[in-house]
Structure formats: structure tokens, C-alpha cells
Amino acid sequence: MKYRQTLAIEWRPDALQDLLALNDEEPALADAALAAIDDLAHRRQTGKALGVRESTGDLSGMYRQRFDLPGRTPMRFRVIFEMLDDRRIVIWVIGRRARRSAYHTAQARKPSQT
């Protein structure tokens, strides 16, 4: 069996604020977000690569992981993150999927590439 190293999680300050806001709204949702991030850190989940879309702009290099309360479908929330290398990820956004809110927030927080 091949050993897989746990990924280090880095947080953008805005993403920590997202988590705190989610905790204020519903503590169980914050727990679900942390469980999704733990799954990423332990490589139980890999997320889905994002790219260029007309509706959300260029999120190339970022990924999303869905989450919600246990048993809730469809999943209403997203963790948007970036893989820095094979050992570290950065959490950019924790937010709602509705109206692509989490994706628009990620686009707004992403540094402009000039």
C-alpha cells in the first residue's frame, strides 16, 4: 500500500471569515465545511477542476468541493480552493452554490493577472 502524505491547508483570511459566517448561520454547516476540507487534506476527495466559463469567468487553476448537511441533496455549498503543489492547498472561498455565488466570490478575490 502506498502512503499518501496529508496536504497542508492554508487559508485566505476571507475564507476564514466565510467559515465564521457559516458557523453563525448554522454551526452544523461549518462542521460540514471542515469535514469536506479534511477529506481534501487526507486525499479522500480531490475536488473538480474549474476553468473558464462565461457565467463565472476564468477560475483556471482552482477546484471546487461540494458539501452540505449530511443527507441533504443536492449539495448547496462549495469550497473553492487552489492546489499550490502536491503538498499544499489554499482555501479561497466557502459559500453557497446558489446563483453561482461562491464562484463569483472566488473570481472577485482572485488577483488580477496583468
N, C-alpha and C positions, 0 to 999 in steps of 0.2 A: 504494500500500500504506500503510495506516495504522499508525503507530508506536504500540506499546503500552508504556507505562512499566513497568519491573520493580517489583514490590511489595517494600516493605521488610518484613523478617521481624523480629518481636520475639518474645522467648522468656520465658515464665514460668519462674522458677527451677526449679519442679518438673518442667517439661517437659525442661529440660536434664538433670536427674537421670534422667529416663526414658531419654533418649538415651544417657547414660553407662552405665546399667544394661543397655541393649540391646547396647551395644558390648562390655560384659564378657561377656554371654551368647554373642554371635555377632557379631563385627565386620562381617561382610557384611550383617547385618540393619540395623545402624546406618547403613551406607553406603546401603542401600535406602531407609531413612527420609529421609536427607538428599537423596537423588535425588528422592523424592516431594515434599519441601519445595521443592527447586529448581524442579521442574515447576510448583508453585503460584506461586512468586515470578516465574517467567517466563511465567506465564499459559498454559502448555501444558495444564494441568489446572485445573479450577475447584472440585472437591470437590462433595459433595452436601449440601444444606441439611438440618440436623437440626431437629426440632421437639419437640412434646410427645408422649411415648409412655408408656404405662403401665409398660413394662418398664424405662425409663431416666429417667423424669422429664422436666422441662422443659429442653431444650437449645436452645431457640429462639435464633436469632442465631449459632449455631455451625454448623460444617461438618465433614465428615469426608472424608479422602482415604485410600483403601486402598493398602497396599503389602505386599511380601514379597520374598523372594529371586527373582531372575529365573527365569521359567519355572514358578514354584510357583503352583498354583491349587488350591482357592480361596485368595485372599489372606487371610492370618491376622492382619494387623496394621492399625492405624489411626493416623492423625494427626488429632487433633481440634483445630480452630482457629477463630478468630473474625476476621471482616473488620471492622476498625475504621473504615475508609473505603476509598475507591477506590485508596489507595496503600499501605496497611499491613495486615498480618495478624499476629495473635498466636497462637503455638503454645501450646496448653493441655496437651495430653496426647499422648504417643506410647506406644501399648500394644497389647496383644492384643485381638482381637475376641472370643475365646472367653468364653462366659458374659457377654458384653457388658461385659467388664472395663474397656475404655478408656472406654466411655460412663458407667459408674458412677463412674469416677475423675474424669471431667470434671464430673459432677454434684456430686461432693464438693468439688472445687476452685472451683466457680463461686460467686461471692459471693452470699449470700442477699439477696433483694430484699424488703425490708420496707416 
